[in-house]
Amino acid sequence: MRKFINEFREFINRGNVMDMAVGVIIGGAFTSIVTALTNNIINPLISVVAGGGAGEISGLVVPGTDIDFGAFISACINFLIVAFVVFCLVKALNKAKDLSEKLTGAAAEQAVDEPVPVCPFCLEEHKPGATRCPHCGSELPQE
């Protein structure tokens, strides 16, 4: 049971899980703002442009059915607004992360990988220190 709890603790402490949790919380809080913006500002503007009253966008119902195009259009507008805001938030967070790495010097501390050795005969990569190429079998010059 202790191993299970430790694995769960490691899972929760991963950065991407915490980022996802923050995103869900912010998204939930932001939904009411987006809904108010759509219902009170964007829908009336669309109905004015379309040539109707303020209630016309929600009145785009196919007669005799429950199909409501106005609700669908509102949902699409809500989605686009939320997607744009999430994109902007992620972009800002990534920029802040890059800036913090630059300021702390973490980016400079990352080791530069040496190039992988290549066989001079078949031009395939091989492990450093190998004496024969695993692809063509030729004897490799010692470096």
N, CA, C and O atoms as a GROMACS GRO file, in nm:
protein
  572
    1MET      N    1   0.082  -0.119   0.000
    1MET     CA    2   0.000   0.000   0.000
    1MET      C    3   0.087   0.126   0.000
    1MET      O    4   0.052   0.226  -0.063
    2ARG      N    5   0.198   0.120   0.071
    2ARG     CA    6   0.289   0.235   0.078
    2ARG      C    7   0.348   0.266  -0.060
    2ARG      O    8   0.365   0.382  -0.097
    3LYS      N    9   0.379   0.160  -0.136
    3LYS     CA   10   0.434   0.179  -0.271
    3LYS      C   11   0.332   0.249  -0.360
    3LYS      O   12   0.366   0.337  -0.439
    4PHE      N   13   0.207   0.208  -0.347
    4PHE     CA   14   0.100   0.270  -0.425
    4PHE      C   15   0.088   0.418  -0.392
    4PHE      O   16   0.072   0.501  -0.482
    5ILE      N   17   0.094   0.453  -0.264
    5ILE     CA   18   0.084   0.593  -0.222
    5ILE      C   19   0.203   0.673  -0.272
    5ILE      O   20   0.188   0.787  -0.315
    6ASN      N   21   0.324   0.613  -0.268
    6ASN     CA   22   0.442   0.682  -0.318
    6ASN      C   23   0.433   0.706  -0.469
    6ASN      O   24   0.470   0.813  -0.518
    7GLU      N   25   0.383   0.607  -0.543
    7GLU     CA   26   0.365   0.624  -0.687
    7GLU      C   27   0.264   0.734  -0.716
    7GLU      O   28   0.283   0.814  -0.807
    8PHE      N   29   0.157   0.737  -0.639
    8PHE     CA   30   0.055   0.841  -0.657
    8PHE      C   31   0.114   0.979  -0.627
    8PHE      O   32   0.086   1.075  -0.698
    9ARG      N   33   0.194   0.989  -0.523
    9ARG     CA   34   0.258   1.116  -0.487
    9ARG      C   35   0.351   1.163  -0.599
    9ARG      O   36   0.353   1.282  -0.632
   10GLU      N   37   0.429   1.071  -0.660
   10GLU     CA   38   0.516   1.107  -0.771
   10GLU      C   39   0.434   1.154  -0.891
   10GLU      O   40   0.472   1.249  -0.960
   11PHE      N   41   0.322   1.087  -0.915
   11PHE     CA   42   0.236   1.126  -1.027
   11PHE      C   43   0.181   1.266  -1.007
   11PHE      O   44   0.180   1.346  -1.102
   12ILE      N   45   0.136   1.298  -0.887
   12ILE     CA   46   0.080   1.429  -0.858
   12ILE      C   47   0.186   1.538  -0.865
   12ILE      O   48   0.157   1.650  -0.909
   13ASN      N   49   0.307   1.508  -0.823
   13ASN     CA   50   0.412   1.609  -0.820
   13ASN      C   51   0.475   1.637  -0.955
   13ASN      O   52   0.559   1.727  -0.966
   14ARG      N   53   0.438   1.564  -1.057
   14ARG     CA   54   0.490   1.594  -1.190
   14ARG      C   55   0.438   1.730  -1.233
   14ARG      O   56   0.327   1.770  -1.199
   15GLY      N   57   0.521   1.801  -1.309
   15GLY     CA   58   0.485   1.936  -1.350
   15GLY      C   59   0.364   1.942  -1.440
   15GLY      O   60   0.281   2.032  -1.426
   16ASN      N   61   0.351   1.848  -1.534
   16ASN     CA   62   0.241   1.856  -1.629
   16ASN      C   63   0.106   1.830  -1.563
   16ASN      O   64   0.005   1.883  -1.609
   17VAL      N   65   0.101   1.751  -1.457
   17VAL     CA   66  -0.026   1.727  -1.388
   17VAL      C   67  -0.070   1.855  -1.316
   17VAL      O   68  -0.188   1.890  -1.319
   18MET      N   69   0.024   1.923  -1.254
   18MET     CA   70  -0.008   2.048  -1.186
   18MET      C   71  -0.052   2.154  -1.287
   18MET      O   72  -0.147   2.228  -1.262
   19ASP      N   73   0.016   2.161  -1.401
   19ASP     CA   74  -0.021   2.256  -1.504
   19ASP      C   75  -0.162   2.229  -1.554
   19ASP      O   76  -0.240   2.322  -1.576
   20MET      N   77  -0.194   2.102  -1.573
   20MET     CA   78  -0.328   2.066  -1.620
   20MET      C   79  -0.434   2.104  -1.516
   20MET      O   80  -0.540   2.154  -1.552
   21ALA      N   81  -0.404   2.081  -1.390
   21ALA     CA   82  -0.500   2.115  -1.284
   21ALA      C   83  -0.525   2.265  -1.280
   21ALA      O   84  -0.639   2.310  -1.268
   22VAL      N   85  -0.418   2.343  -1.291
   22VAL     CA   86  -0.433   2.490  -1.293
   22VAL      C   87  -0.515   2.532  -1.414
   22VAL      O   88  -0.600   2.619  -1.404
   23GLY      N   89  -0.489   2.470  -1.528
   23GLY     CA   90  -0.564   2.502  -1.650
   23GLY      C   91  -0.713   2.473  -1.636
   23GLY      O   92  -0.796   2.552  -1.681
   24VAL      N   93  -0.747   2.361  -1.575
   24VAL     CA   94  -0.888   2.326  -1.556
   24VAL      C   95  -0.955   2.425  -1.463
   24VAL      O   96  -1.068   2.467  -1.488
   25ILE      N   97  -0.887   2.463  -1.356
   25ILE     CA   98  -0.945   2.557  -1.260
   25ILE      C   99  -0.964   2.694  -1.324
   25ILE      O  100  -1.070   2.756  -1.310
   26ILE      N  101  -0.863   2.742  -1.395
   26ILE     CA  102  -0.874   2.872  -1.461
   26ILE      C  103  -0.981   2.867  -1.570
   26ILE      O  104  -1.058   2.962  -1.586
   27GLY      N  105  -0.986   2.757  -1.644
   27GLY     CA  106  -1.089   2.743  -1.748
   27GLY      C  107  -1.229   2.745  -1.691
   27GLY      O  108  -1.319   2.808  -1.748
   28GLY      N  109  -1.248   2.678  -1.579
   28GLY     CA  110  -1.380   2.679  -1.514
   28GLY      C  111  -1.420   2.817  -1.466
   28GLY      O  112  -1.535   2.858  -1.480
   29ALA      N  113  -1.323   2.888  -1.410
   29ALA     CA  114  -1.352   3.024  -1.363
   29ALA      C  115  -1.376   3.119  -1.479
   29ALA      O  116  -1.455   3.213  -1.467
   30PHE      N  117  -1.308   3.097  -1.588
   30PHE     CA  118  -1.318   3.188  -1.701
   30PHE      C  119  -1.444   3.164  -1.784
   30PHE      O  120  -1.485   3.251  -1.861
   31THR      N  121  -1.506   3.047  -1.769
   31THR     CA  122  -1.625   3.013  -1.848
   31THR      C  123  -1.738   3.112  -1.826
   31THR      O  124  -1.806   3.149  -1.922
   32SER      N  125  -1.760   3.154  -1.704
   32SER     CA  126  -1.869   3.248  -1.678
   32SER      C  127  -1.843   3.383  -1.744
   32SER      O  128  -1.936   3.448  -1.792
   33ILE      N  129  -1.718   3.425  -1.748
   33ILE     CA  130  -1.685   3.552  -1.815
   33ILE      C  131  -1.711   3.540  -1.964
   33ILE      O  132  -1.768   3.631  -2.024
   34VAL      N  133  -1.670   3.429  -2.022
   34VAL     CA  134  -1.690   3.410  -2.167
   34VAL      C  135  -1.838   3.400  -2.199
   34VAL      O  136  -1.883   3.455  -2.300
   35THR      N  137  -1.914   3.331  -2.117
   35THR     CA  138  -2.058   3.319  -2.140
   35THR      C  139  -2.126   3.455  -2.132
   35THR      O  140  -2.212   3.487  -2.214
   36ALA      N  141  -2.088   3.535  -2.034
   36ALA     CA  142  -2.146   3.669  -2.022
   36ALA      C  143  -2.108   3.756  -2.142
   36ALA      O  144  -2.191   3.831  -2.194
   37LEU      N  145  -1.984   3.747  -2.185
   37LEU     CA  146  -1.940   3.823  -2.302
   37LEU      C  147  -2.019   3.782  -2.426
   37LEU      O  148  -2.064   3.867  -2.503
   38THR      N  149  -2.034   3.653  -2.444
   38THR     CA  150  -2.107   3.604  -2.562
   38THR      C  151  -2.254   3.642  -2.557
   38THR      O  152  -2.308   3.691  -2.656
   39ASN      N  153  -2.319   3.619  -2.443
   39ASN     CA  154  -2.464   3.645  -2.433
   39ASN      C  155  -2.497   3.794  -2.433
   39ASN      O  156  -2.599   3.833  -2.488
   40ASN      N  157  -2.413   3.876  -2.372
   40ASN     CA  158  -2.448   4.017  -2.355
   40ASN      C  159  -2.386   4.112  -2.456
   40ASN      O  160  -2.434   4.223  -2.473
   41ILE      N  161  -2.280   4.071  -2.524
   41ILE     CA  162  -2.215   4.162  -2.618
   41ILE      C  163  -2.212   4.105  -2.760
   41ILE      O  164  -2.257   4.170  -2.854
   42ILE      N  165  -2.160   3.983  -2.775
   42ILE     CA  166  -2.140   3.929  -2.911
   42ILE      C  167  -2.271   3.890  -2.977
   42ILE      O  168  -2.294   3.925  -3.093
   43ASN      N  169  -2.359   3.820  -2.906
   43ASN     CA  170  -2.487   3.780  -2.966
   43ASN      C  171  -2.571   3.900  -3.009
   43ASN      O  172  -2.626   3.898  -3.120
   44PRO      N  173  -2.584   4.005  -2.927
   44PRO     CA  174  -2.658   4.122  -2.975
   44PRO      C  175  -2.592   4.189  -3.096
   44PRO      O  176  -2.663   4.238  -3.185
   45LEU      N  177  -2.460   4.191  -3.102
   45LEU     CA  178  -2.393   4.248  -3.219
   45LEU      C  179  -2.422   4.166  -3.345
   45LEU      O  180  -2.445   4.222  -3.452
   46ILE      N  181  -2.420   4.034  -3.330
   46ILE     CA  182  -2.451   3.949  -3.445
   46ILE      C  183  -2.594   3.970  -3.490
   46ILE      O  184  -2.622   3.975  -3.610
   47SER      N  185  -2.685   3.982  -3.395
   47SER     CA  186  -2.825   4.000  -3.434
   47SER      C  187  -2.847   4.136  -3.497
   47SER      O  188  -2.931   4.149  -3.586
   48VAL      N  189  -2.774   4.239  -3.454
   48VAL     CA  190  -2.786   4.370  -3.518
   48VAL      C  191  -2.734   4.364  -3.660
   48VAL      O  192  -2.794   4.420  -3.752
   49VAL      N  193  -2.620   4.296  -3.679
   49VAL     CA  194  -2.563   4.282  -3.812
   49VAL      C  195  -2.654   4.199  -3.901
   49VAL      O  196  -2.668   4.227  -4.020
   50ALA      N  197  -2.717   4.096  -3.842
   50ALA     CA  198  -2.805   4.010  -3.920
   50ALA      C  199  -2.941   4.076  -3.946
   50ALA      O  200  -3.020   4.025  -4.025
   51GLY      N  201  -2.970   4.188  -3.879
   51GLY     CA  202  -3.093   4.260  -3.904
   51GLY      C  203  -3.210   4.212  -3.823
   51GLY      O  204  -3.318   4.190  -3.878
   52GLY      N  205  -3.192   4.194  -3.695
   52GLY     CA  206  -3.302   4.150  -3.610
   52GLY      C  207  -3.288   4.209  -3.472
   52GLY      O  208  -3.198   4.288  -3.446
   53GLY      N  209  -3.377   4.170  -3.386
   53GLY     CA  210  -3.370   4.217  -3.248
   53GLY      C  211  -3.262   4.143  -3.171
   53GLY      O  212  -3.194   4.056  -3.224
   54ALA      N  213  -3.247   4.181  -3.044
   54ALA     CA  214  -3.141   4.122  -2.962
   54ALA      C  215  -3.165   3.973  -2.936
   54ALA      O  216  -3.070   3.901  -2.907
   55GLY      N  217  -3.287   3.927  -2.944
   55GLY     CA  218  -3.317   3.786  -2.918
   55GLY      C  219  -3.315   3.700  -3.042
   55GLY      O  220  -3.345   3.580  -3.034
   56GLU      N  221  -3.281   3.756  -3.156
   56GLU     CA  222  -3.287   3.680  -3.281
   56GLU      C  223  -3.184   3.568  -3.290
   56GLU      O  224  -3.212   3.464  -3.350
   57ILE      N  225  -3.065   3.586  -3.231
   57ILE     CA  226  -2.962   3.484  -3.243
   57ILE      C  227  -3.003   3.356  -3.172
   57ILE      O  228  -2.972   3.246  -3.219
   58SER      N  229  -3.072   3.368  -3.060
   58SER     CA  230  -3.116   3.248  -2.990
   58SER      C  231  -3.247   3.196  -3.048
   58SER      O  232  -3.294   3.089  -3.010
   59GLY      N  233  -3.305   3.270  -3.137
   59GLY     CA  234  -3.430   3.229  -3.198
   59GLY      C  235  -3.412   3.159  -3.331
   59GLY      O  236  -3.509   3.141  -3.405
   60LEU      N  237  -3.291   3.120  -3.365
   60LEU     CA  238  -3.267   3.050  -3.491
   60LEU      C  239  -3.298   2.902  -3.475
   60LEU      O  240  -3.210   2.816  -3.483
   61VAL      N  241  -3.426   2.873  -3.453
   61VAL     CA  242  -3.472   2.737  -3.430
   61VAL      C  243  -3.549   2.692  -3.553
   61VAL      O  244  -3.629   2.767  -3.609
   62VAL      N  245  -3.523   2.568  -3.596
   62VAL     CA  246  -3.597   2.513  -3.708
   62VAL      C  247  -3.739   2.486  -3.660
   62VAL      O  248  -3.758   2.413  -3.563
   63PRO      N  249  -3.840   2.545  -3.727
   63PRO     CA  250  -3.980   2.527  -3.682
   63PRO      C  251  -4.021   2.380  -3.676
   63PRO      O  252  -3.992   2.302  -3.767
   64GLY      N  253  -4.087   2.343  -3.569
   64GLY     CA  254  -4.135   2.206  -3.552
   64GLY      C  255  -4.032   2.110  -3.498
   64GLY      O  256  -4.062   1.992  -3.480
   65THR      N  257  -3.910   2.156  -3.470
   65THR     CA  258  -3.806   2.068  -3.417
   65THR      C  259  -3.741   2.134  -3.295
   65THR      O  260  -3.775   2.247  -3.258
   66ASP      N  261  -3.648   2.063  -3.235
   66ASP     CA  262  -3.572   2.118  -3.123
   66ASP      C  263  -3.433   2.162  -3.166
   66ASP      O  264  -3.347   2.185  -3.082
   67ILE      N  265  -3.410   2.174  -3.296
   67ILE     CA  266  -3.279   2.214  -3.346
   67ILE      C  267  -3.265   2.364  -3.328
   67ILE      O  268  -3.343   2.443  -3.382
   68ASP      N  269  -3.162   2.404  -3.250
   68ASP     CA  270  -3.140   2.545  -3.218
   68ASP      C  271  -3.003   2.587  -3.270
   68ASP      O  272  -2.901   2.564  -3.205
   69PHE      N  273  -3.003   2.649  -3.387
   69PHE     CA  274  -2.878   2.694  -3.446
   69PHE      C  275  -2.814   2.807  -3.366
   69PHE      O  276  -2.692   2.820  -3.363
   70GLY      N  277  -2.895   2.887  -3.303
   70GLY     CA  278  -2.844   2.998  -3.223
   70GLY      C  279  -2.759   2.948  -3.107
   70GLY      O  280  -2.654   3.005  -3.077
   71ALA      N  281  -2.805   2.843  -3.041
   71ALA     CA  282  -2.727   2.786  -2.930
   71ALA      C  283  -2.596   2.727  -2.981
   71ALA      O  284  -2.493   2.737  -2.915
   72PHE      N  285  -2.601   2.666  -3.099
   72PHE     CA  286  -2.480   2.609  -3.158
   72PHE      C  287  -2.380   2.719  -3.193
   72PHE      O  288  -2.260   2.705  -3.166
   73ILE      N  289  -2.428   2.826  -3.253
   73ILE     CA  290  -2.340   2.938  -3.288
   73ILE      C  291  -2.280   2.999  -3.161
   73ILE      O  292  -2.162   3.033  -3.158
   74SER      N  293  -2.360   3.014  -3.057
   74SER     CA  294  -2.310   3.066  -2.929
   74SER      C  295  -2.202   2.975  -2.871
   74SER      O  296  -2.100   3.022  -2.821
   75ALA      N  297  -2.225   2.844  -2.877
   75ALA     CA  298  -2.126   2.750  -2.825
   75ALA      C  299  -1.996   2.758  -2.905
   75ALA      O  300  -1.888   2.749  -2.847
   76CYS      N  301  -2.006   2.773  -3.036
   76CYS     CA  302  -1.886   2.786  -3.120
   76CYS      C  303  -1.809   2.912  -3.085
   76CYS      O  304  -1.686   2.910  -3.077
   77ILE      N  305  -1.880   3.022  -3.066
   77ILE     CA  306  -1.815   3.148  -3.029
   77ILE      C  307  -1.749   3.134  -2.892
   77ILE      O  308  -1.637   3.180  -2.873
   78ASN      N  309  -1.818   3.072  -2.798
   78ASN     CA  310  -1.759   3.048  -2.665
   78ASN      C  311  -1.631   2.967  -2.676
   78ASN      O  312  -1.530   3.000  -2.614
   79PHE      N  313  -1.636   2.860  -2.756
   79PHE     CA  314  -1.518   2.775  -2.773
   79PHE      C  315  -1.401   2.852  -2.831
   79PHE      O  316  -1.288   2.841  -2.783
   80LEU      N  317  -1.427   2.931  -2.934
   80LEU     CA  318  -1.319   3.007  -2.997
   80LEU      C  319  -1.257   3.107  -2.901
   80LEU      O  320  -1.135   3.126  -2.899
   81ILE      N  321  -1.340   3.172  -2.821
   81ILE     CA  322  -1.288   3.269  -2.725
   81ILE      C  323  -1.203   3.198  -2.619
   81ILE      O  324  -1.094   3.243  -2.586
   82VAL      N  325  -1.254   3.087  -2.565
   82VAL     CA  326  -1.179   3.014  -2.462
   82VAL      C  327  -1.049   2.959  -2.521
   82VAL      O  328  -0.945   2.966  -2.456
   83ALA      N  329  -1.054   2.904  -2.642
   83ALA     CA  330  -0.934   2.850  -2.705
   83ALA      C  331  -0.830   2.960  -2.726
   83ALA      O  332  -0.711   2.937  -2.704
   84PHE      N  333  -0.873   3.078  -2.768
   84PHE     CA  334  -0.780   3.189  -2.788
   84PHE      C  335  -0.716   3.233  -2.656
   84PHE      O  336  -0.596   3.258  -2.650
   85VAL      N  337  -0.797   3.242  -2.551
   85VAL     CA  338  -0.743   3.285  -2.422
   85VAL      C  339  -0.648   3.180  -2.366
   85VAL      O  340  -0.543   3.215  -2.313
   86VAL      N  341  -0.682   3.052  -2.378
   86VAL     CA  342  -0.591   2.946  -2.332
   86VAL      C  343  -0.460   2.950  -2.411
   86VAL      O  344  -0.353   2.934  -2.353
   87PHE      N  345  -0.469   2.972  -2.542
   87PHE     CA  346  -0.349   2.985  -2.625
   87PHE      C  347  -0.262   3.099  -2.575
   87PHE      O  348  -0.140   3.084  -2.562
   88CYS      N  349  -0.323   3.213  -2.546
   88CYS     CA  350  -0.247   3.328  -2.497
   88CYS      C  351  -0.184   3.299  -2.361
   88CYS      O  352  -0.070   3.338  -2.336
   89LEU      N  353  -0.258   3.232  -2.272
   89LEU     CA  354  -0.204   3.197  -2.140
   89LEU      C  355  -0.085   3.102  -2.152
   89LEU      O  356   0.017   3.122  -2.086
   90VAL      N  357  -0.099   3.000  -2.234
   90VAL     CA  358   0.011   2.904  -2.251
   90VAL      C  359   0.133   2.972  -2.311
   90VAL      O  360   0.246   2.947  -2.270
   91LYS      N  361   0.108   3.058  -2.409
   91LYS     CA  362   0.220   3.130  -2.471
   91LYS      C  363   0.290   3.219  -2.368
   91LYS      O  364   0.413   3.226  -2.366
   92ALA      N  365   0.214   3.287  -2.284
   92ALA     CA  366   0.272   3.373  -2.181
   92ALA      C  367   0.348   3.290  -2.077
   92ALA      O  368   0.457   3.330  -2.035
   93LEU      N  369   0.293   3.176  -2.037
   93LEU     CA  370   0.361   3.091  -1.940
   93LEU      C  371   0.491   3.036  -1.997
   93LEU      O  372   0.592   3.029  -1.926
   94ASN      N  373   0.490   2.995  -2.123
   94ASN     CA  374   0.612   2.945  -2.186
   94ASN      C  375   0.718   3.054  -2.196
   94ASN      O  376   0.836   3.029  -2.174
   95LYS      N  377   0.675   3.175  -2.229
   95LYS     CA  378   0.769   3.286  -2.237
   95LYS      C  379   0.827   3.318  -2.100
   95LYS      O  380   0.947   3.344  -2.088
   96ALA      N  381   0.744   3.314  -1.995
   96ALA     CA  382   0.792   3.339  -1.860
   96ALA      C  383   0.888   3.229  -1.816
   96ALA      O  384   0.988   3.257  -1.749
   97LYS      N  385   0.860   3.105  -1.852
   97LYS     CA  386   0.948   2.994  -1.818
   97LYS      C  387   1.083   3.010  -1.887
   97LYS      O  388   1.188   2.990  -1.825
   98ASP      N  389   1.081   3.045  -2.016
   98ASP     CA  390   1.206   3.067  -2.090
   98ASP      C  391   1.286   3.182  -2.029
   98ASP      O  392   1.408   3.174  -2.018
   99LEU      N  393   1.217   3.288  -1.991
   99LEU     CA  394   1.284   3.402  -1.932
   99LEU      C  395   1.345   3.366  -1.797
   99LEU      O  396   1.457   3.408  -1.766
  100SER      N  397   1.273   3.287  -1.716
  100SER     CA  398   1.328   3.248  -1.587
  100SER      C  399   1.449   3.156  -1.604
  100SER      O  400   1.545   3.165  -1.527
  101GLU      N  401   1.445   3.067  -1.703
  101GLU     CA  402   1.560   2.981  -1.730
  101GLU      C  403   1.679   3.064  -1.777
  101GLU      O  404   1.793   3.036  -1.741
  102LYS      N  405   1.651   3.166  -1.856
  102LYS     CA  406   1.758   3.251  -1.905
  102LYS      C  407   1.821   3.330  -1.791
  102LYS      O  408   1.943   3.346  -1.785
  103LEU      N  409   1.736   3.381  -1.700
  103LEU     CA  410   1.788   3.459  -1.589
  103LEU      C  411   1.863   3.374  -1.488
  103LEU      O  412   1.962   3.420  -1.431
  104THR      N  413   1.819   3.253  -1.464
  104THR     CA  414   1.887   3.167  -1.367
  104THR      C  415   2.006   3.096  -1.428
  104THR      O  416   2.086   3.036  -1.355
  105GLY      N  417   2.020   3.101  -1.558
  105GLY     CA  418   2.133   3.036  -1.623
  105GLY      C  419   2.114   2.888  -1.641
  105GLY      O  420   2.210   2.817  -1.671
  106ALA      N  421   1.994   2.838  -1.624
  106ALA     CA  422   1.968   2.696  -1.638
  106ALA      C  423   1.989   2.651  -1.782
  106ALA      O  424   2.031   2.538  -1.806
  107ALA      N  425   1.961   2.738  -1.876
  107ALA     CA  426   1.979   2.701  -2.016
  107ALA      C  427   2.127   2.686  -2.049
  107ALA      O  428   2.164   2.602  -2.131
  108ALA      N  429   2.212   2.766  -1.986
  108ALA     CA  430   2.355   2.760  -2.012
  108ALA      C  431   2.418   2.636  -1.949
  108ALA      O  432   2.520   2.586  -1.997
  109GLU      N  433   2.357   2.587  -1.840
  109GLU     CA  434   2.411   2.472  -1.770
  109GLU      C  435   2.384   2.340  -1.840
  109GLU      O  436   2.449   2.239  -1.811
  110GLN      N  437   2.289   2.340  -1.933
  110GLN     CA  438   2.257   2.217  -2.002
  110GLN      C  439   2.376   2.174  -2.086
  110GLN      O  440   2.434   2.254  -2.161
  111ALA      N  441   2.412   2.048  -2.074
  111ALA     CA  442   2.528   1.997  -2.146
  111ALA      C  443   2.498   1.989  -2.295
  111ALA      O  444   2.389   1.952  -2.337
  112VAL      N  445   2.598   2.026  -2.373
  112VAL     CA  446   2.585   2.018  -2.518
  112VAL      C  447   2.625   1.876  -2.558
  112VAL      O  448   2.735   1.832  -2.528
  113ASP      N  449   2.535   1.807  -2.626
  113ASP     CA  450   2.563   1.670  -2.668
  113ASP      C  451   2.666   1.671  -2.780
  113ASP      O  452   2.660   1.752  -2.872
  114GLU      N  453   2.760   1.578  -2.769
  114GLU     CA  454   2.858   1.564  -2.875
  114GLU      C  455   2.793   1.493  -2.993
  114GLU      O  456   2.702   1.412  -2.974
  115PRO      N  457   2.839   1.522  -3.114
  115PRO     CA  458   2.778   1.456  -3.229
  115PRO      C  459   2.806   1.305  -3.226
  115PRO      O  460   2.912   1.261  -3.182
  116VAL      N  461   2.709   1.229  -3.274
  116VAL     CA  462   2.721   1.084  -3.278
  116VAL      C  463   2.818   1.048  -3.391
  116VAL      O  464   2.808   1.104  -3.500
  117PRO      N  465   2.912   0.956  -3.365
  117PRO     CA  466   3.006   0.918  -3.472
  117PRO      C  467   2.935   0.850  -3.588
  117PRO      O  468   2.835   0.781  -3.570
  118VAL      N  469   2.989   0.872  -3.707
  118VAL     CA  470   2.929   0.820  -3.829
  118VAL      C  471   3.032   0.734  -3.901
  118VAL      O  472   3.150   0.770  -3.908
  119CYS      N  473   2.988   0.623  -3.955
  119CYS     CA  474   3.076   0.534  -4.033
  119CYS      C  475   3.118   0.606  -4.160
  119CYS      O  476   3.032   0.658  -4.232
  120PRO      N  477   3.249   0.610  -4.192
  120PRO     CA  478   3.292   0.679  -4.313
  120PRO      C  479   3.255   0.604  -4.441
  120PRO      O  480   3.263   0.662  -4.550
  121PHE      N  481   3.216   0.478  -4.431
  121PHE     CA  482   3.186   0.399  -4.549
  121PHE      C  483   3.036   0.401  -4.585
  121PHE      O  484   3.000   0.425  -4.700
  122CYS      N  485   2.951   0.375  -4.486
  122CYS     CA  486   2.807   0.369  -4.514
  122CYS      C  487   2.732   0.491  -4.461
  122CYS      O  488   2.612   0.505  -4.486
  123LEU      N  489   2.801   0.578  -4.389
  123LEU     CA  490   2.745   0.702  -4.335
  123LEU      C  491   2.632   0.679  -4.235
  123LEU      O  492   2.548   0.767  -4.216
  124GLU      N  493   2.628   0.562  -4.170
  124GLU     CA  494   2.531   0.534  -4.066
  124GLU      C  495   2.593   0.564  -3.930
  124GLU      O  496   2.714   0.555  -3.913
  125GLU      N  497   2.508   0.599  -3.834
  125GLU     CA  498   2.556   0.628  -3.699
  125GLU      C  499   2.593   0.499  -3.627
  125GLU      O  500   2.533   0.394  -3.650
  126HIS      N  501   2.694   0.509  -3.540
  126HIS     CA  502   2.732   0.396  -3.456
  126HIS      C  503   2.768   0.448  -3.318
  126HIS      O  504   2.784   0.569  -3.299
  127LYS      N  505   2.782   0.357  -3.223
  127LYS     CA  506   2.814   0.397  -3.086
  127LYS      C  507   2.959   0.442  -3.077
  127LYS      O  508   3.045   0.391  -3.148
  128PRO      N  509   2.984   0.539  -2.990
  128PRO     CA  510   3.123   0.583  -2.972
  128PRO      C  511   3.209   0.468  -2.919
  128PRO      O  512   3.166   0.394  -2.831
  129GLY      N  513   3.329   0.455  -2.971
  129GLY     CA  514   3.422   0.352  -2.927
  129GLY      C  515   3.405   0.219  -3.000
  129GLY      O  516   3.478   0.125  -2.971
  130ALA      N  517   3.310   0.209  -3.092
  130ALA     CA  518   3.290   0.084  -3.166
  130ALA      C  519   3.408   0.061  -3.259
  130ALA      O  520   3.464   0.156  -3.314
  131THR      N  521   3.445  -0.066  -3.278
  131THR     CA  522   3.557  -0.097  -3.368
  131THR      C  523   3.507  -0.140  -3.505
  131THR      O  524   3.581  -0.130  -3.603
  132ARG      N  525   3.384  -0.187  -3.514
  132ARG     CA  526   3.324  -0.224  -3.643
  132ARG      C  527   3.186  -0.159  -3.655
  132ARG      O  528   3.116  -0.142  -3.556
  133CYS      N  529   3.150  -0.125  -3.778
  133CYS     CA  530   3.020  -0.064  -3.804
  133CYS      C  531   2.913  -0.172  -3.793
  133CYS      O  532   2.927  -0.278  -3.855
  134PRO      N  533   2.806  -0.150  -3.715
  134PRO     CA  534   2.702  -0.251  -3.703
  134PRO      C  535   2.616  -0.262  -3.829
  134PRO      O  536   2.538  -0.357  -3.842
  135HIS      N  537   2.629  -0.169  -3.920
  135HIS     CA  538   2.545  -0.169  -4.040
  135HIS      C  539   2.614  -0.237  -4.159
  135HIS      O  540   2.557  -0.323  -4.225
  136CYS      N  541   2.739  -0.197  -4.185
  136CYS     CA  542   2.807  -0.251  -4.302
  136CYS      C  543   2.918  -0.348  -4.264
  136CYS      O  544   2.969  -0.420  -4.351
  137GLY      N  545   2.958  -0.351  -4.136
  137GLY     CA  546   3.060  -0.445  -4.091
  137GLY      C  547   3.202  -0.401  -4.117
  137GLY      O  548   3.295  -0.475  -4.086
  138SER      N  549   3.221  -0.284  -4.171
  138SER     CA  550   3.357  -0.240  -4.200
  138SER      C  551   3.428  -0.200  -4.071
  138SER      O  552   3.365  -0.164  -3.972
  139GLU      N  553   3.562  -0.207  -4.074
  139GLU     CA  554   3.641  -0.173  -3.958
  139GLU      C  555   3.648  -0.021  -3.949
  139GLU      O  556   3.680   0.047  -4.047
  140LEU      N  557   3.620   0.030  -3.833
  140LEU     CA  558   3.616   0.175  -3.814
  140LEU      C  559   3.752   0.227  -3.770
  140LEU      O  560   3.820   0.164  -3.689
  141PRO      N  561   3.792   0.341  -3.822
  141PRO     CA  562   3.920   0.399  -3.776
  141PRO      C  563   3.906   0.445  -3.632
  141PRO      O  564   3.802   0.497  -3.592
  142GLN      N  565   4.011   0.425  -3.553
  142GLN     CA  566   4.009   0.465  -3.413
  142GLN      C  567   4.031   0.616  -3.402
  142GLN      O  568   4.120   0.672  -3.466
  143GLU      N  569   3.948   0.678  -3.321
  143GLU     CA  570   3.955   0.825  -3.309
  143GLU      C  571   4.028   0.866  -3.186
  143GLU      O  572   4.043   0.985  -3.160
   0.00000   0.00000   0.00000
